[in-house]
């Protein structure tokens, strides 16, 4: 099928969905090879970049084909070749947390899911079903390799206090599943054998067709083998199909006058030399009435009249009073062991939030911690706040963050976090981030999921034109607890809207 025919078929299919009242829940953001979607009524359509995805679609890839879908809550699903997945349920409702839910069925293939807003709003309602297992995902980066005989679940990364629950479907009923989620069950032996609640990343849980389970470490080779079968994750601001320059200018500075007169005729001398000097003045004739001889005894001149007294200078114009300097004030709101946060106001108007590191870990201490023999695997739930600006609206949103930090034993120091803030106006900011901790102890990161609403306008991660996430660890830098917390700041610029905020949390083993 040629490109024009594919485009026409896609447009007709989307129009049919629109006529039926179905709203797209996501779109294709990357495609290599061929992929199709089948709707619940059996209609097939070829997929292309930016093609919409609808509820109850079954999405399949051909041989040597890969693709990625971004959903409305910023969940990303990466799909390998010869893979089939059905979207059984998808509800993203930032205003009503309990309404949020997502459920997928994987028939076969290789997948990677990075969860978004749904798992933050309703962590117990994001599930994946296979022939041999049911997996509950409470917000994380997780991969799947699914065949008829086996399901391998790759727990790659957590964004905070999260978990992955794996149930062997042939062996466990709903009672044990609910018991595991509630941390209680009637038959602990069955639960231990056929239910796994994975609380740490870098694990693989395998479930066979007869319900047997195995859990082991996710090695670097395991992870690379999985990622080699998938497309790399998109940049924070993907643009899969940028419009090329329709009329590039190959010569931006052409010569406008190809043949100027290189040697113009000089102007004639406008002022020729004047006549030579005229003859000198002639000697005058003697005066026939010469002045008389001066009086040897002249009368003195009378005193001259005094100069008039000048009028006084007029009074200078008064110097205008300068405008008063703006008055800024900081109000502390809350804090932790070695950090605090507060709000800045200028002339009584909300201006900024600030999260302060009261005792940052020094560069020397961090280097010793990173190279030391102790692995500090730390987590904490803290506070987050941001200023949202859109048109004339300036709104403060407040909420929580959940931060996970790993450093020590020579591993690459890393961190991840999940953030959720809102206010009584209906504004909110939800995002996840992950990154590395630099040699000086500075945290740098990238957003992995994002949703924001301010003044009635909603913005997704794909509308961000610039972002910056950074922070640092705090604590004494030595002793039994050298790291006590983390504090940071973030900026997201949408062009027509801007987000500036920060976070802070105490950290514990």
C-alpha positions, 0 to 999 in steps of 0.5 A: 500500500503506498503512502498516500493510500495509507494516509487516506485509510488512516484518516478515514478510520480516525474519522469513523472513530470520531463519529462513533464518539471515541476519543484517542487515548494516545498516539504513536511517537516512534515506528520502525517497520510496520504496525497495525491496530485492530479495533473492538469491531474488527476494523484494521488500520495501518499505523504511522507516526502520530497515528491515534490509539483508541480504547480496546485497540489490539496493536501488533508489530510485524517482523523486524518492526518496533514502535512506541506509544505515548498515552495521555498520562505520559505512560510510554509503551515500547513494543518489539517485533512480532508483539501483540498487546490489547488495551483492555481499559484506560481511564486518565482523570486527574480530577478524580484519582479513584477513577484512574485505571489501566489494564493491558493484555499481552499475547506475545512479544517484548515490551517495556512500560514506563508508567505515568500519571495513572499510577501516581493517582491510583497505584493499585489500578495499573495491571498487565495480563499474560497467559501465565501471569497478572502483574500489578504495577505501582509506578516504575520502569518494567519490561516483559518478554512473553511467550505461550510457555513463560512470562519474564517480568523485568523490574528495571527501575523505581521512581520512589516508593513503588513495587511490582506485584506478580501473580501466577494466574493458574495457581492463585485466585482473587483472594490471595491477590487481594491479600497480597495487596492488603499485606495479609492472606489466609494461606501464607504458603500459597502466597509465598510460592505464587505471589511476589511483591517486588520492592527493589529494582534490578530483579527478574520474576519468571512465571511458567505455564504451570504456575511455577515462579522464579526470582533472580537478579537482573544483570547488565547483560539481561538488561542490554539484551532486552533493550536491544530488542526495543527502540530507545526511549524518546527525548524528553521533548520528542518531535518525531515528524518535524516539518522541514524548511520548505524553502531553504536559502542556500545562499543567505547573502547573495551579491545584490549588484553583480556588476558595480562600477569598480572605478567611478570617475572622480568628481571635478575639482569643485573649488579650484585654487583661488587667485594669487594673493592681491597686492598689499595695502597701499601706503595711505596719504598723510592726514591733513588734520592730525590729532592735537597734542595730548593735554599734559594735565588731563582732568580725571574721568568721573567714577564709572557707574557700577555694574547692575546687580544681576537678578538671583538665579531662579530656584532649581526644579525639585528633585523627584522622589525615586520610586520605592524599591520593591520589598521582597520577603521570605516566609518559611513553610516547613522543612526537614533535618538539613533542609527547609522550604518557603515562599518569596513574595514581592510587594505582597505578591506571590513570586517564587518558592525556594528549597534550601540545603542547610547542610549540603554534603561536600564534594570531598565527603561525597567522593568518599561515600561513593567509593566506600564499601557501604551501599546507601540505598535510601528512600524518603517521602517529602514535600514539593511545591511550584509556581505555575504561570499562564497568561495573567494567572500565578498559582501555587501548588503544593504536595509531596515527593518520593525520592530514591537514592543509591550511592556507594560500593563503587556503583554509579550514583543514581536517583529517581523521584515521583512528584505530585502537587495541586491546589483548590483551584483545580491546578496540578503538577504531576511528574516523574524524574530520574538521573545521576548524581555527579562527582560533586554530589549534584543531582541531575535528571530528566523527566520521564512522565509529566502532566500539568494544568493551570488556569483551566489549560492542560499541558503534557510533556510533549509541549515542553520547550525547555526543562531543568531538574537538579538538586543535591544531597544534604547531611554531615557527610560522615558518620553512620548517616552521612546522607540525611536528605535531598533537596532540589529545584525544577523548571518546565517552560511550555512557552505560553506557560511556565513552572518553577518549583522545588522539593525536599525530603529526609532520606532513610535506609 
